[in-house]
Amino acid sequence: MFDEAERAMRAVQEMGEVDRACLMHPPSDTDRVLYEVLTDAVALYLVRCRGERRLDKKTVKAYSCDMEQFLIWLDEGTKPFNRLSMRDYMVYLNGLHAASTVRRKLASLRAWSTWMRREGFMSASPFDDLDINIRQPLLLPRTIGPRELRRMLEPDLTGAPATTSTGALLGLRDQAVLELLIATGIRVSELCALNMDSIDLSARQVRIFGKGSKERIVMLGSIHTVVALSDYLSVRKPLAGVNINSKACRALFLNRSKERISDQAVRKIILKRAREVGVEAHITPHMFRHTFATTLLEQDVDIRYIQQLLGHSSVKTTERYTHVSSAKLRTIMEQHNPRDVLSGENTLQPPTEMIA
């Protein structure tokens, strides 16, 4: 694929300016050529993303899906690759996806288009001066209520008689997964990627590799989390079986097949536990992360520390949690309301005439 894409790139670079302009405003009889050139450009771009830019596999896969969707749309209507067609494509996407998804897909295409211009595939980008700032409603992060969380975390295997049954071993694994989610705010993909050497129980810390392979250290501040991990690690060897020292079993959390646990498996663990303890709300792995961040914020932890713990590259991403804590805002207004503070009244005590 790389050689074919390289040849396509050289062929385009050897075009004259008139021929190359057809990429922006092609006549109808060159639509197939346009599609083939763009397809080759996508192939080369993805190779560069994997190789030179060393992007995460999931990121490259998302780019690939975004571009494939665009090329199919472009080919079905035999449309030119210009600003007008991009506006039409924005309308098309808006009819299929949420605003956040549309913005991500257009950002992928803009990055690809910018790269093509830089590499000589085209003299101008259809995204030049094109406004893709799509407004989206402010969706507050959903958290888990204290009562539901306590029921979810109530250990049903800790302290039980030692057993090597697969069900009991997986129960200890599930408990460790839930404890780690709420104690660290870890992303589900990060949790699944943890290896045995990621956990240091003596130092009570976990080493996490987040988006862009960025490393961060998160302390295990809760004894419940340490105990849950210790209990799981004590039975992990039987769960791993004879392959305990194999490369495939470097993973911290394993499934029944002695392989690394998947994102979907973690979601099933959460749903299973919620069903067992009678929690009706649909709980997701990311809700543990939201609850972790919101709880820290409600305890007046500096948002810069929360940013570091969550692995956010920008504090702006963390700032969305400042919109969540209505309970904290209520407490602040009850205890520090300027109207009552300035008049010397106790805000938590109703006026005597209201009591009567």
Secondary structure, DSSP 8 states (H G I E B T S, - for coil): -HHHHHHHHHHHHTS-HHHHHTTTS--GGGHHHHHHHHHHHHHHHHHHHHHTS---HHHHHHHHHHHHHHHHHHHHTT--SSHHHHHHHHHHHHTTS-HHHHHHHHHHHHHHHHHHHHHTS-SS-TTTT----------------HHHHHHHH--SSTTS-----HHHHHHHHHHHHHHHHHHH---HHHHHT-BGGGEETTTTEEEEE-GGG-EEEEE---HHHHHHHHHHHHHHHHHHGGGTTSGGGGBSSB-TTSSB--HHHHHHHHHHHHHHHT--S---HHHHHHHHHHHHHHTT--HHHHHHHHT-SSHHHHGGGGGT-HHHHHHHHHHH-HHHHHHT--TTS--HHHH-
